[in-house]
Amino acid sequence: MILLGVDPHKSTHTATAVEPVSNQQVGSMRIEASLADYRRLLAWAKRWPQRKWAVENANGLGRHLAQWLVARGESVVDVPAAATSRVRELSRGGRRKNDQIDAAAAATVAYLQGEGRDLAPEDHTTALALLDERRVNLAHARVRTVNQLHALLRDLLPGGAPTQLSADLAAKLLRSVRPAGDIETVRKDIAWDLVAEIRKLDKQLTDNAARTQSLVKASSSTLMVTPGIGPVMAARMIGRTGRAHRFSTSAAFANYAGAAPVEIASADKARHRLSRSGDRQLNSVLHTIAIVQIRMPKSPGHAYYQRKLSEGKTPKEAKRCLKRRLADHAWRVVIADERKAKSPPNHGT
């Protein structure tokens, strides 16, 4: 077995072949980031029939090459940049850094320290993550546009516009404005432009939600059976989680989502504090679901929250306990969905 460590950059990639038993470099190659050089790199690597690729930051700069290799049947693992940095610090070269050293470090880390994570072809989880990211960007753009419109309406109307401002309401208000001079005319013209932008953003958000719901339904996810989880929340959870089986336990998933408390121990004293690490977008999903369930008297989350309060927990502590419980539940549901998708259909006899 030969490990092929890859240090990717925007315009070039460097690959180093490492013999894992002796940890000796047996070859290195630098290519341009192009399909022609991808094929040249793969042809070079085929001199070793048994091989595994270790791509540093395969979800970042190395994504395209890593997915290109996976699509051609190659075995690829993703190695965090922080892991290669640790290996480089402990190597004989001290703080030396170049692409060949980084590529070799990636291969070493993948094999010796188990830091690598196997990559699989992109699937519906990637599509949902892309749709969710697009929705977040559209929502931010809408808020920014509405804020600009509010500022203009304050100068065009006594008291401005109501806080909850829609495109139709803004249009109605603008039709009542009779500009006095060039300055107010320009303000009104810009305001009409912003109304058009809001309408366009509203249409894009509606289309995004419909496509997201369709894709969640096609994925056969059962997350929406859980109270408080709609199509948008389900899409964000699936997209941010990826393949749930990469987490060995529900505790590992909760830690990844930042829902697991952090233990602080010193001498004979031990306490727990709120985790500020983990995927904050995923943590936000759990927070939203917890809030919704707390407000639903007949939901299991509401009953759990009330039980924690009766045990002496503060509202914040009870909510954190509920988030941790929801993380366990979400992981079990997604794991069950993945297993069901992999199992062959039972057509009966």
Backbone torsions as a table, in degrees:
resi	resn	phi	psi	omega
1	MET	NA	130.1	176.2
2	ILE	-115.0	135.1	176.5
3	LEU	-98.4	129.1	-178.8
4	LEU	-110.7	97.6	179.4
5	GLY	-80.9	138.2	-177.8
6	VAL	-126.0	127.0	174.3
7	ASP	-106.2	103.9	-175.4
8	PRO	-89.5	144.8	170.6
9	HIS	-131.8	174.6	-175.1
10	LYS	-63.2	-40.6	-174.8
11	SER	-109.5	-18.6	-179.5
12	THR	-138.5	157.1	174.5
13	HIS	-132.0	141.0	176.8
14	THR	-119.4	127.5	179.1
15	ALA	-114.7	137.6	178.1
16	THR	-128.7	128.1	178.7
17	ALA	-90.4	130.2	-176.9
18	VAL	-125.5	132.2	173.4
19	GLU	-85.4	111.9	-168.2
20	PRO	-65.5	-30.6	-177.3
21	VAL	-68.3	-48.8	-179.5
22	SER	-91.2	-12.3	-177.3
23	ASN	59.7	33.7	180.0
24	GLN	-101.0	139.9	175.5
25	GLN	-77.4	129.5	-178.0
26	VAL	-114.3	2.5	178.0
27	GLY	171.6	156.3	178.9
28	SER	-149.8	149.7	-177.7
29	MET	-148.9	138.2	177.9
30	ARG	-116.9	130.8	-177.4
31	ILE	-129.7	162.0	170.4
32	GLU	-81.8	154.7	178.6
33	ALA	-80.0	80.8	179.7
34	SER	-147.8	156.5	-178.9
35	LEU	-63.0	-36.9	179.4
36	ALA	-62.3	-42.9	179.7
37	ASP	-74.9	-27.8	172.5
38	TYR	-57.8	-46.4	-179.7
39	ARG	-65.3	-35.7	178.1
40	ARG	-67.0	-38.3	178.1
41	LEU	-64.7	-43.4	-179.3
42	LEU	-66.4	-39.1	177.4
43	ALA	-63.0	-39.4	177.1
44	TRP	-64.1	-39.6	-177.1
45	ALA	-72.5	-21.8	-176.2
46	LYS	-70.4	-6.0	174.0
47	ARG	-66.3	-17.9	176.1
48	TRP	-110.7	100.6	-175.7
49	PRO	-59.3	-37.0	177.6
50	GLN	-102.4	110.3	-173.8
51	ARG	-148.0	156.4	174.6
52	LYS	-141.3	135.4	-179.3
53	TRP	-94.5	134.2	175.1
54	ALA	-119.6	102.9	-174.9
55	VAL	-101.4	121.1	177.7
56	GLU	-70.3	131.7	177.8
57	ASN	55.0	55.3	-177.2
58	ALA	-71.2	-7.6	174.3
59	ASN	-101.9	5.9	179.1
60	GLY	-121.8	-114.1	-179.0
61	LEU	-63.8	-24.9	-178.4
62	GLY	-92.2	5.1	-174.0
63	ARG	-60.0	-49.1	-173.7
64	HIS	-62.6	-46.9	179.3
65	LEU	-64.8	-43.2	-178.8
66	ALA	-61.1	-46.5	179.8
67	GLN	-69.0	-32.3	176.1
68	TRP	-63.7	-41.7	178.4
69	LEU	-68.4	-43.1	179.6
70	VAL	-60.1	-41.0	-179.2
71	ALA	-64.0	-19.0	179.0
72	ARG	-104.7	20.6	172.8
73	GLY	82.2	11.6	-179.8
74	GLU	-83.0	149.6	176.8
75	SER	-88.7	119.1	-173.3
76	VAL	-130.3	137.8	173.4
77	VAL	-121.6	148.4	176.7
78	ASP	-94.7	129.2	-180.0
79	VAL	-116.1	122.7	179.2
80	PRO	-61.4	143.5	179.0
81	ALA	-61.7	-33.5	179.5
82	ALA	-63.7	-33.4	-179.5
83	ALA	-69.2	-42.4	178.3
84	THR	-66.3	-32.6	178.5
85	SER	-64.2	-40.5	179.0
86	ARG	-63.6	-41.6	179.6
87	VAL	-64.1	-41.0	-179.4
88	ARG	-64.4	-37.2	179.2
89	GLU	-64.9	-33.8	-176.6
90	LEU	-91.5	-4.4	-178.1
91	SER	-76.1	170.5	-178.4
92	ARG	-64.8	-22.1	-177.3
93	GLY	-80.2	-0.8	-179.8
94	GLY	64.9	-120.2	-177.1
95	ARG	-96.5	16.7	177.6
96	ARG	-61.7	146.0	179.4
97	LYS	-146.9	121.8	167.7
98	ASN	-153.1	171.5	-172.6
99	ASP	-62.3	-37.7	-178.7
100	GLN	-68.0	-41.1	177.3
101	ILE	-63.6	-43.9	179.9
102	ASP	-62.3	-42.4	-179.3
103	ALA	-64.1	-43.2	177.4
104	ALA	-65.0	-39.3	179.0
105	ALA	-62.2	-38.9	179.0
106	ALA	-61.5	-43.9	179.3
107	ALA	-65.7	-42.0	179.8
108	THR	-61.9	-46.4	179.5
109	VAL	-59.8	-45.5	-176.8
110	ALA	-59.0	-39.4	-175.3
111	TYR	-86.7	-47.0	-171.4
112	LEU	-84.0	-34.5	-173.5
113	GLN	-107.0	-3.4	178.0
114	GLY	63.8	26.1	-179.1
115	GLU	-80.2	-17.2	-175.9
116	GLY	-73.3	147.2	176.0
117	ARG	-120.1	124.1	-178.5
118	ASP	-59.3	136.2	177.5
119	LEU	-98.6	146.9	176.2
120	ALA	-125.7	162.9	177.9
121	PRO	-58.2	147.7	178.4
122	GLU	-62.1	142.8	-178.0
123	ASP	-137.7	-155.1	-176.3
124	HIS	-62.7	-25.6	179.6
125	THR	-64.8	-37.0	177.3
126	THR	-67.7	-41.8	179.4
127	ALA	-61.9	-42.0	179.6
128	LEU	-67.1	-37.3	177.5
129	ALA	-63.7	-39.3	178.8
130	LEU	-66.5	-42.9	178.8
131	LEU	-64.7	-38.9	179.3
132	ASP	-66.6	-42.6	178.2
133	GLU	-62.0	-40.2	178.4
134	ARG	-64.5	-40.4	179.0
135	ARG	-63.3	-42.2	178.7
136	VAL	-61.9	-43.8	179.4
137	ASN	-64.9	-39.8	178.3
138	LEU	-65.2	-41.9	179.9
139	ALA	-62.9	-42.3	178.2
140	HIS	-63.8	-40.7	179.6
141	ALA	-64.6	-37.8	179.2
142	ARG	-66.0	-43.7	178.5
143	VAL	-60.4	-43.6	-179.9
144	ARG	-63.7	-41.2	-179.7
145	THR	-67.5	-41.9	178.2
146	VAL	-62.9	-39.9	178.4
147	ASN	-62.1	-40.4	177.5
148	GLN	-64.0	-39.5	179.6
149	LEU	-67.1	-40.1	176.7
150	HIS	-58.5	-43.3	-178.1
151	ALA	-62.6	-39.7	178.9
152	LEU	-70.0	-40.4	-178.6
153	LEU	-67.5	-27.4	175.9
154	ARG	-63.8	-30.4	179.7
155	ASP	-89.8	-11.5	-179.1
156	LEU	-103.2	-24.5	-174.7
157	LEU	-128.9	142.7	174.7
158	PRO	-62.8	122.5	-179.8
159	GLY	81.7	-4.7	178.7
160	GLY	71.9	-153.2	-176.6
161	ALA	-110.7	159.2	176.3
162	PRO	-59.3	157.4	-177.6
163	THR	-60.3	-48.7	178.4
164	GLN	-82.0	94.1	-173.1
165	LEU	-107.8	121.9	175.4
166	SER	-105.2	168.4	179.3
167	ALA	-65.1	-39.9	-179.0
168	ASP	-66.0	-42.4	179.0
169	LEU	-65.1	-41.7	179.1
170	ALA	-62.6	-40.3	179.0
171	ALA	-63.4	-41.2	178.6
172	LYS	-62.0	-42.9	179.4
173	LEU	-66.2	-40.0	-178.4
174	LEU	-65.8	-33.9	179.9
175	ARG	-65.2	-20.2	179.1
176	SER	-88.3	-5.9	-177.0
177	VAL	-84.9	129.8	174.2
178	ARG	-114.8	99.4	-174.4
179	PRO	-59.7	141.1	175.8
180	ALA	-115.4	90.9	179.2
181	GLY	101.7	173.7	-174.9
182	ASP	-66.6	-37.8	-175.5
183	ILE	-63.4	-47.6	179.5
184	GLU	-67.5	-32.5	177.0
185	THR	-63.1	-43.8	178.3
186	VAL	-63.8	-42.3	178.1
187	ARG	-58.6	-45.1	-178.4
188	LYS	-66.1	-40.6	178.8
189	ASP	-61.5	-44.2	179.3
190	ILE	-64.9	-39.2	178.8
191	ALA	-61.6	-40.1	176.9
192	TRP	-64.1	-37.5	176.0
193	ASP	-60.6	-42.8	-179.3
194	LEU	-67.0	-36.8	176.1
195	VAL	-60.8	-42.3	178.0
196	ALA	-63.1	-39.3	178.3
197	GLU	-64.6	-41.0	180.0
198	ILE	-63.7	-42.5	178.0
199	ARG	-61.7	-40.5	178.2
200	LYS	-64.7	-43.3	179.2
201	LEU	-64.9	-39.4	177.5
202	ASP	-61.3	-41.3	178.0
203	LYS	-64.5	-42.2	179.8
204	GLN	-65.9	-38.9	178.0
205	LEU	-66.1	-39.5	177.7
206	THR	-64.4	-44.6	178.8
207	ASP	-63.9	-40.1	179.1
208	ASN	-62.8	-42.7	-180.0
209	ALA	-64.6	-40.9	179.5
210	ALA	-65.1	-42.8	179.4
211	ARG	-67.7	-37.9	177.6
212	THR	-63.0	-46.7	179.5
213	GLN	-60.8	-40.9	179.0
214	SER	-63.5	-41.5	-178.1
215	LEU	-72.0	-37.3	176.3
216	VAL	-63.1	-42.2	179.1
217	LYS	-64.5	-40.7	179.7
218	ALA	-66.7	-25.6	-179.3
219	SER	-78.8	-4.9	-179.6
220	SER	61.1	29.5	177.8
221	SER	-71.2	140.8	176.9
222	THR	-106.3	14.6	-179.3
223	LEU	-61.6	-33.8	-175.2
224	MET	-72.0	-7.4	173.4
225	VAL	-69.4	-26.6	179.5
226	THR	-71.2	129.2	177.9
227	PRO	-56.9	134.1	178.1
228	GLY	94.2	-5.3	-179.9
229	ILE	-111.3	111.6	174.4
230	GLY	-101.6	-172.7	-178.1
231	PRO	-58.8	-41.9	-177.8
232	VAL	-67.0	-45.3	178.8
233	MET	-65.6	-39.3	178.5
234	ALA	-63.9	-43.1	179.7
235	ALA	-62.7	-42.3	-179.4
236	ARG	-66.4	-40.1	-179.5
237	MET	-66.7	-44.0	179.9
238	ILE	-66.3	-44.1	-178.0
239	GLY	-65.4	-40.3	-179.4
240	ARG	-76.6	-28.3	-179.3
241	THR	-79.2	-37.0	-173.3
242	GLY	72.4	-137.3	178.1
243	ARG	-85.6	116.1	-173.8
244	ALA	-65.6	-25.5	-176.9
245	HIS	-70.1	-7.7	175.4
246	ARG	-72.8	-13.7	174.2
247	PHE	-98.3	120.3	-174.3
248	SER	-68.6	-30.0	-179.0
249	THR	-140.3	166.8	175.7
250	SER	-65.7	-29.6	178.1
251	ALA	-65.2	-38.4	178.1
252	ALA	-64.9	-39.8	177.4
253	PHE	-65.9	-43.4	179.5
254	ALA	-61.6	-38.4	177.6
255	ASN	-65.8	-40.2	178.5
256	TYR	-63.5	-36.4	-178.9
257	ALA	-84.1	-2.2	-179.2
258	GLY	72.0	21.7	-179.7
259	ALA	-98.2	-5.4	179.5
260	ALA	-92.5	130.5	179.5
261	PRO	-66.2	151.7	-179.4
262	VAL	-98.9	126.3	-179.9
263	GLU	-81.5	132.9	175.5
264	ILE	-117.9	109.6	-176.7
265	ALA	-122.2	138.4	176.9
266	SER	-149.7	124.2	-177.5
267	ALA	55.6	-124.0	-178.2
268	ASP	-95.6	5.5	-177.8
269	LYS	-106.5	140.2	177.6
270	ALA	-141.6	138.3	176.8
271	ARG	-147.1	171.9	179.5
272	HIS	-123.6	144.0	177.3
273	ARG	-127.6	166.8	-179.1
274	LEU	-68.5	133.6	178.2
275	SER	-77.8	132.1	176.0
276	ARG	-106.0	4.4	-178.0
277	SER	-100.7	-167.6	179.1
278	GLY	84.8	-180.0	179.3
279	ASP	-75.2	109.0	-174.5
280	ARG	-72.4	-28.0	176.2
281	GLN	-68.0	-40.9	177.5
282	LEU	-68.0	-38.4	176.8
283	ASN	-62.4	-37.7	178.7
284	SER	-64.4	-36.3	177.2
285	VAL	-62.5	-47.1	179.4
286	LEU	-62.1	-38.7	178.9
287	HIS	-62.6	-45.0	-179.8
288	THR	-62.9	-44.3	179.5
289	ILE	-62.7	-40.8	179.6
290	ALA	-61.8	-44.9	180.0
291	ILE	-62.1	-43.3	-179.6
292	VAL	-63.1	-45.1	-178.6
293	GLN	-67.5	-35.9	177.8
294	ILE	-60.6	-33.8	-178.7
295	ARG	-86.0	-1.9	179.2
296	MET	-105.8	102.5	-173.4
297	PRO	-56.3	-29.6	-176.2
298	LYS	-97.1	5.6	-178.7
299	SER	-83.7	153.0	176.7
300	PRO	-63.2	-31.1	179.1
301	GLY	-66.4	-37.1	178.0
302	HIS	-63.8	-45.1	179.8
303	ALA	-63.3	-40.6	179.6
304	TYR	-65.5	-42.8	179.9
305	TYR	-61.5	-44.5	179.6
306	GLN	-65.0	-36.4	178.6
307	ARG	-65.0	-38.9	178.9
308	LYS	-68.0	-36.3	176.7
309	LEU	-64.3	-39.0	-179.8
310	SER	-69.0	-20.8	177.6
311	GLU	-82.9	-1.1	177.9
312	GLY	102.5	4.4	178.2
313	LYS	-73.0	148.3	172.2
314	THR	-76.0	162.3	178.3
315	PRO	-54.7	-40.4	178.8
316	LYS	-65.5	-42.8	179.6
317	GLU	-65.4	-40.5	179.4
318	ALA	-64.7	-38.4	178.8
319	LYS	-66.6	-38.9	177.8
320	ARG	-65.1	-38.9	176.8
321	CYS	-62.3	-40.2	179.3
322	LEU	-66.1	-40.2	177.7
323	LYS	-61.1	-40.9	178.5
324	ARG	-64.3	-39.8	178.8
325	ARG	-68.1	-38.8	177.8
326	LEU	-65.9	-34.5	176.3
327	ALA	-62.1	-43.6	176.6
328	ASP	-60.7	-45.3	-178.3
329	HIS	-63.1	-46.2	-178.4
330	ALA	-62.1	-42.0	179.6
331	TRP	-62.7	-43.1	179.6
332	ARG	-64.4	-39.2	-179.8
333	VAL	-66.1	-46.3	-178.0
334	VAL	-67.2	-39.0	176.7
335	ILE	-61.2	-44.4	179.5
336	ALA	-62.9	-40.0	178.3
337	ASP	-63.5	-41.0	179.8
338	GLU	-65.4	-42.4	179.4
339	ARG	-65.1	-38.7	179.5
340	LYS	-66.0	-38.6	179.8
341	ALA	-67.2	-31.9	-178.6
342	LYS	-81.8	-26.5	-176.3
343	SER	-72.9	141.0	-179.5
344	PRO	-67.5	146.8	-179.4
345	PRO	-66.5	143.9	179.0
346	ASN	-99.0	106.3	-175.8
347	HIS	-89.0	-0.7	-179.3
348	GLY	79.6	-173.3	-178.2
349	THR	-123.1	NA	NA
